[in-house]
Amino acid sequence: MSPKQILSIRESTQRVNIWEGSVRSGKTIASLLRFLIYVSTSKVSGELIVVSRTRDSAARNVFAPLMDPNLFGEVAKHVSYTSGSAYGMILGRRVWVLGSSDVRSENVLRGLTCAGAYVDELTLLREDFFTQLLNRLWEGAQLFGTTNPDSPGHWFKVNFLDRVAADHPQCLPDWRAWKFLLDDNPMLSESRKAGIRRENTGLYYRRNVLGEWVAAEGAIFETFDPDPALGFVMPWGDLPPMRELIAVGMDYGVTNPTAALLLGISNEVDAYNRPAPRLFLIDEYYFDSKVEQRQLPPSEQSRELKAWLDVNHLPPNSYPMKPRYIILDPSAAPLRTELAQQGVMTTQADNEVLYGIRTMASLVADKRLIVSDRCKNLIREMPGYSWDPKETLLGKDKPMKVADHACDAARYALVTTENIWRPHIKLAA
């Protein structure tokens, strides 16, 4: 372990202990080891909990490393968790697992006496949820949390992290924080560090690599260029074989456009014949009533979408497939009802905007998400998809609601099915 990791483990004796900084900087491993020590030695009465954005992300970011013998040796045998379950086991103790995006989780907290907590990706939590969690910490209990930087106006930084400083007029004396950078992770090779620096650009470079809390400004997909020679867009006829068509994401509009994007995962291999899949946005449905000079009621739009879904969207000689899920934005109840009457069952989209934007931008920058040239409106929207400067002045990350319908549809498909594609697609964050 690095000196920074050892120092943080030794000094994390406060009520709240925070590891913050760049991605892949070693903060998670150090914090998890400290949580293991706490679980094995704490005599505080009450329940232990692990909190993440969802239970799936808890399985991926917390329990998967803990169950890896390459990271935690023999201790890994004494950790178990099945993704989606209400609790796991760590060193013989039951640990409740909460997804903060589930509104029911705050109700669970209200009746909980918490003996200790591990919190993954703190800035992705709701403020009311985190405040309730602090209130539930029992006498002597400790919280261990990690986060990547976000906006300098983010509630966690302003209301908590800034107050860790001893000279702050409202200092939190029972909090401690450590900032980690790439060089604080001894397990990271120089080539992997270079890869992370390439994968993150602009805003995400400053946050994910330099560990800075900076405001969002400018284009969201800074690296994206529609020129096929640059590798972000691929001719439809050149698409590789697909392993699966994961989903169609739909953003519904009446006066605004309706967009649907088909997401697939490829069946590619690398030079050593090892699986090397990528995500592809393969085809697009787009109806703009202003361009068409007519409006489609939900009944007609559902018939059009049903006809579009029934078409084979893969190039000739490809094995014909159908998408596993049809994902519809949460506000589209009339279209959901009409599609159900035509035998098309839909799943409500995960609409956590900032998490979805971050995920999609990382995939695009690293060329793990490729856009087919059939997705003409998505290609048109992506270069202009930008942060709202008015919201930035208020310390918030928020995209401008202009020409974003295809982007929203793509985001719905990606984030709602993350538990399906994430095990196969590796990213820095």
C-alpha positions in Angstrom: 0.0 0.0 0.0 1.1 3.6 -0.6 2.0 5.9 2.3 -1.2 7.9 1.7 -3.3 4.7 2.0 -1.6 3.6 5.2 -1.9 7.1 6.7 -5.6 7.3 6.0 -6.2 3.8 7.5 -4.2 4.7 10.6 -5.8 8.1 11.1 -9.5 7.3 10.2 -10.7 7.2 13.8 -13.2 10.0 13.6 -17.0 9.7 13.5 -17.0 10.5 9.8 -14.0 9.6 7.5 -13.9 10.6 3.9 -11.6 9.5 1.1 -12.0 11.8 -1.9 -10.1 12.5 -5.1 -9.4 11.2 -8.6 -10.6 7.8 -10.0 -8.5 4.7 -9.5 -6.4 6.5 -6.9 -6.5 3.8 -4.3 -9.1 5.5 -2.1 -11.6 2.7 -2.4 -9.2 -0.1 -1.4 -7.9 1.9 1.6 -11.5 2.8 2.8 -12.7 -0.8 2.3 -9.7 -2.2 4.4 -10.6 0.3 7.1 -14.2 -0.8 7.0 -13.1 -4.4 7.4 -11.1 -3.5 10.4 -14.1 -1.7 11.9 -16.4 -4.6 11.2 -14.0 -7.0 12.9 -13.3 -4.9 16.0 -16.3 -2.6 16.7 -18.4 -3.3 19.8 -21.0 -0.7 19.0 -24.6 -1.9 19.2 -26.8 -1.7 16.1 -26.8 -2.5 12.4 -24.0 -2.3 9.9 -24.9 -0.8 6.5 -23.4 -0.3 3.1 -24.9 2.5 0.9 -24.4 3.1 -2.8 -26.5 4.6 -5.6 -28.2 1.3 -6.2 -27.7 -2.2 -4.8 -26.2 -3.2 -8.1 -23.5 -0.5 -7.8 -22.9 -1.7 -4.2 -22.3 -5.2 -5.5 -19.9 -3.9 -8.1 -18.0 -1.2 -6.2 -18.0 -2.6 -2.6 -18.6 -6.3 -2.4 -16.8 -7.4 -5.6 -13.5 -5.9 -4.4 -14.0 -7.3 -0.9 -14.6 -10.8 -2.4 -11.5 -10.7 -4.6 -8.7 -12.7 -3.0 -6.2 -10.9 -5.1 -7.1 -7.7 -3.1 -8.0 -9.1 0.3 -6.5 -12.5 0.5 -8.1 -15.0 2.9 -10.5 -12.4 4.2 -12.3 -12.5 0.8 -13.7 -16.0 1.7 -15.6 -14.4 4.6 -17.5 -11.9 2.5 -20.6 -12.7 0.5 -23.3 -10.9 -1.3 -25.8 -11.6 -4.1 -26.5 -8.5 -6.2 -29.9 -7.0 -5.4 -30.2 -8.7 -2.0 -31.2 -6.8 1.1 -28.0 -7.7 3.0 -24.6 -9.4 2.7 -22.2 -11.0 5.2 -18.8 -9.6 6.2 -16.7 -11.5 8.6 -19.7 -13.3 10.1 -21.7 -10.1 10.5 -24.9 -9.1 8.6 -24.5 -5.9 6.7 -27.6 -4.2 5.3 -27.3 -2.9 1.7 -29.2 0.2 0.7 -29.6 1.9 -2.7 -29.9 5.6 -2.1 -31.9 6.2 -5.3 -34.7 4.0 -3.9 -37.0 6.3 -2.1 -37.9 3.5 0.3 -34.3 3.4 1.6 -34.8 6.6 3.6 -37.8 5.1 5.3 -35.6 2.1 6.3 -33.1 4.6 7.8 -35.7 6.2 9.9 -36.1 3.1 12.0 -32.4 2.1 12.1 -29.9 2.2 14.8 -26.6 2.3 12.8 -23.5 0.8 14.4 -21.3 1.7 11.3 -21.7 2.6 7.7 -19.7 2.4 4.4 -20.9 4.9 1.8 -19.9 4.6 -1.9 -19.9 7.5 -4.3 -21.2 10.1 -1.8 -22.0 12.9 -4.2 -24.5 10.6 -6.0 -26.6 10.4 -2.8 -29.5 12.7 -2.1 -28.8 15.3 0.6 -31.8 14.3 2.7 -30.8 10.7 2.6 -27.2 11.5 3.8 -28.5 13.8 6.5 -30.8 11.1 7.8 -27.9 8.6 7.7 -25.8 10.9 9.9 -28.7 11.1 12.3 -28.9 7.4 12.7 -25.3 6.8 13.7 -25.3 5.5 17.2 -22.9 6.7 20.0 -19.4 5.5 19.0 -20.4 4.5 15.4 -18.3 5.5 12.5 -19.0 6.3 8.8 -16.5 5.6 6.0 -17.2 7.2 2.7 -15.7 7.7 -0.8 -16.4 10.2 -3.5 -15.0 11.7 -6.7 -15.1 15.5 -7.0 -18.2 17.2 -8.4 -19.3 20.8 -8.7 -17.8 23.3 -6.2 -21.4 24.2 -5.2 -22.4 20.5 -4.5 -24.2 20.2 -1.2 -21.7 17.7 0.1 -18.7 20.0 -0.5 -20.3 23.2 0.8 -22.2 21.7 3.8 -19.7 19.1 4.9 -16.3 18.7 3.2 -15.3 22.3 3.3 -16.1 22.3 7.0 -13.5 19.6 7.7 -10.8 22.3 7.6 -9.7 23.3 11.1 -9.9 27.0 10.3 -13.5 26.9 9.0 -15.8 29.0 11.2 -18.2 26.0 11.4 -15.6 23.3 11.6 -16.6 19.7 12.0 -14.1 18.5 14.6 -15.2 14.8 14.4 -14.7 14.6 10.6 -11.5 13.7 8.7 -10.8 13.7 5.0 -8.0 12.6 2.7 -7.4 13.6 -0.9 -6.1 10.9 -3.3 -4.5 11.2 -6.8 -3.5 8.6 -9.3 0.1 8.4 -7.9 -1.3 7.3 -4.5 -2.3 4.0 -6.0 0.7 1.6 -6.1 -1.2 -1.0 -8.0 -1.7 1.3 -11.0 0.9 1.0 -13.8 2.2 4.0 -15.6 0.4 2.8 -18.8 -2.9 2.5 -17.0 -2.5 6.0 -15.6 -1.8 7.3 -19.1 -5.0 5.5 -20.3 -7.1 7.1 -17.6 -5.7 10.5 -18.6 -6.6 9.9 -22.2 -10.1 8.6 -21.3 -11.0 11.8 -19.4 -11.1 15.1 -21.1 -12.0 18.7 -20.1 -14.3 18.8 -17.1 -13.9 15.1 -16.4 -10.1 15.4 -16.7 -10.0 18.1 -14.0 -12.4 16.1 -11.7 -11.4 12.5 -12.3 -7.7 12.9 -12.9 -6.7 16.1 -11.1 -9.2 15.6 -8.3 -10.5 19.2 -8.6 -14.0 20.4 -7.6 -14.7 22.5 -10.7 -17.9 23.8 -12.3 -19.3 22.2 -15.4 -19.1 24.4 -18.5 -19.1 24.0 -22.2 -19.8 20.9 -24.3 -20.7 17.7 -22.4 -19.3 15.4 -25.1 -16.2 17.4 -25.7 -14.3 14.8 -27.6 -17.1 13.7 -29.8 -16.6 14.3 -33.6 -19.0 13.0 -36.3 -16.1 12.3 -38.7 -16.0 8.5 -39.1 -12.3 8.6 -39.4 -12.0 9.6 -35.7 -13.7 6.5 -34.4 -16.8 7.9 -32.6 -19.2 7.2 -35.5 -19.2 4.0 -37.6 -21.0 3.3 -40.9 -24.0 1.1 -40.2 -22.9 -1.5 -42.8 -19.5 -1.9 -41.0 -21.0 -2.7 -37.6 -19.4 -5.8 -36.0 -21.5 -8.9 -35.0 -23.7 -8.2 -31.9 -23.7 -10.4 -28.8 -27.1 -8.9 -27.8 -29.5 -6.1 -28.5 -29.8 -4.9 -24.9 -32.5 -2.2 -25.1 -34.3 0.5 -26.9 -34.4 3.8 -25.0 -37.3 6.2 -25.7 -37.9 9.8 -25.0 -41.5 10.7 -25.6 -42.8 14.1 -26.8 -46.1 15.5 -28.2 -45.0 19.0 -29.3 -41.4 18.0 -28.7 -39.8 15.2 -30.7 -40.0 11.6 -29.8 -36.7 9.7 -30.1 -35.8 6.0 -29.7 -32.3 4.6 -29.8 -31.3 0.9 -30.1 -28.4 -0.2 -27.9 -26.4 -3.3 -28.5 -23.2 -4.9 -27.2 -20.8 -6.4 -29.7 -19.3 -9.8 -29.9 -15.7 -8.5 -30.7 -12.4 -10.0 -29.7 -8.9 -8.4 -29.4 -5.7 -9.5 -31.0 -5.3 -12.3 -28.5 -8.8 -13.6 -29.2 -10.0 -12.4 -25.8 -13.5 -10.8 -25.6 -13.4 -7.1 -26.3 -17.0 -6.0 -26.5 -18.1 -2.4 -27.1 -21.5 -0.7 -26.9 -23.2 0.5 -30.1 -26.1 2.8 -30.7 -27.3 1.0 -33.8 -30.4 2.7 -35.1 -32.8 5.5 -34.4 -36.5 6.4 -34.6 -37.2 10.1 -34.5 -40.4 12.0 -35.0 -40.5 15.8 -34.8 -44.0 17.2 -35.1 -42.7 20.7 -36.0 -40.7 19.3 -38.9 -43.5 16.9 -40.0 -46.1 19.7 -39.5 -48.5 17.2 -37.8 -48.9 15.8 -34.4 -49.3 12.1 -33.5 -51.5 11.1 -30.6 -50.1 8.3 -28.4 -52.2 5.7 -30.2 -50.7 6.6 -33.6 -47.2 7.0 -32.2 -47.3 3.6 -30.5 -48.3 2.0 -33.8 -45.4 3.7 -35.6 -43.0 2.7 -32.8 -44.3 -0.9 -32.9 -43.7 -1.1 -36.6 -40.2 0.3 -36.1 -39.4 -2.2 -33.4 -40.5 -5.1 -35.6 -38.0 -4.2 -38.3 -34.5 -5.9 -38.4 -32.1 -3.1 -37.5 -28.9 -5.0 -38.1 -26.9 -5.0 -41.4 -27.4 -7.8 -43.9 -25.9 -11.2 -43.0 -26.2 -10.4 -39.3 -28.1 -12.8 -37.0 -31.5 -11.3 -36.5 -32.2 -10.2 -32.9 -34.8 -8.3 -30.9 -34.0 -6.0 -28.0 -34.4 -7.4 -24.5 -35.9 -4.3 -23.0 -38.0 -1.4 -24.2 -37.2 1.5 -21.9 -39.5 4.6 -21.7 -39.0 7.9 -20.0 -40.9 8.0 -16.7 -43.3 10.8 -17.7 -44.6 9.0 -20.8 -47.6 7.2 -19.2 -50.0 7.7 -22.2 -47.5 6.1 -24.6 -46.7 3.3 -22.1 -50.4 2.4 -22.0 -50.8 2.4 -25.8 -47.7 0.3 -26.3 -49.0 -2.2 -23.7 -52.3 -2.5 -25.6 -50.2 -3.5 -28.7 -48.3 -6.1 -26.7 -45.1 -4.0 -26.2 -44.2 -4.1 -22.5 -42.0 -1.2 -21.3 -39.6 -0.6 -18.4 -39.5 2.8 -16.7 -36.2 4.5 -17.3 -33.7 5.4 -14.7 -33.7 9.2 -15.0 -30.8 10.2 -12.7 -29.6 12.8 -15.2 -26.1 13.7 -13.9 -25.1 10.0 -13.3 -26.3 9.2 -16.8 -24.5 12.0 -18.4 -21.2 11.1 -16.6 -21.6 7.5 -17.6 -22.4 8.2 -21.2 -19.6 10.9 -21.5 -17.0 8.4 -20.2 -18.1 5.7 -22.6 -18.0 8.1 -25.5 -14.6 9.6 -24.6 -13.1 6.1 -24.2 -14.7 4.9 -27.5 -16.5 2.2 -25.6 -19.8 3.6 -27.0 -19.9 3.9 -30.8 -22.7 5.6 -32.8 -23.9 4.2 -36.1 -24.4 6.7 -38.9 -28.1 5.7 -38.9 -28.5 7.7 -35.7 -28.5 11.0 -37.6 -30.4 13.1 -35.0 -28.2 11.8 -32.1 -25.1 12.7 -34.1 -26.6 16.2 -34.7 -27.4 16.7 -31.0 -24.3 15.5 -29.3 -21.8 18.2 -30.4 -24.2 20.9 -29.1 -25.3 19.1 -25.9 -23.9 21.6 -23.3 -24.0 22.5 -19.6 -26.4 25.3 -18.7 -24.2 28.4 -17.8 -27.1 29.9 -15.6 -27.2 26.7 -13.5 -23.4 26.7 -13.3 -23.5 30.1 -11.7 -25.7 28.6 -9.0 -23.2 25.8 -8.4 -25.2 23.1 -10.2 -24.4 20.7 -13.0 -27.4 20.7 -15.3 -27.6 20.3 -19.1 -29.4 22.8 -21.3 -32.8 21.5 -22.3 -32.3 22.2 -26.0 -32.1 19.6 -28.8 -31.5 16.8 -26.3 -34.2 14.2 -27.1 -32.0 11.6 -28.8 -29.4 12.2 -26.1 -32.0 11.5 -23.4 -33.2 8.3 -25.2 -29.6 7.0 -25.4 -29.0 7.8 -21.7 -32.2 6.0 -20.7 -31.0 2.9 -22.5 -27.5 3.0 -21.1 -28.2 3.7 -17.4 -31.3 1.6 -17.0 -29.4 -1.5 -18.3 -26.0 -0.8 -16.7 -26.1 -4.0 -14.6 -26.2 -6.0 -17.9 -23.4 -4.3 -19.8 -21.1 -3.1 -17.0 -19.5 -6.5 -16.3 -18.2 -6.5 -19.9 -17.2 -2.9 -20.4 -14.3 -1.5 -18.4 -14.0 2.2 -17.6 -11.7 4.4 -15.5 -14.5 5.5 -13.1 
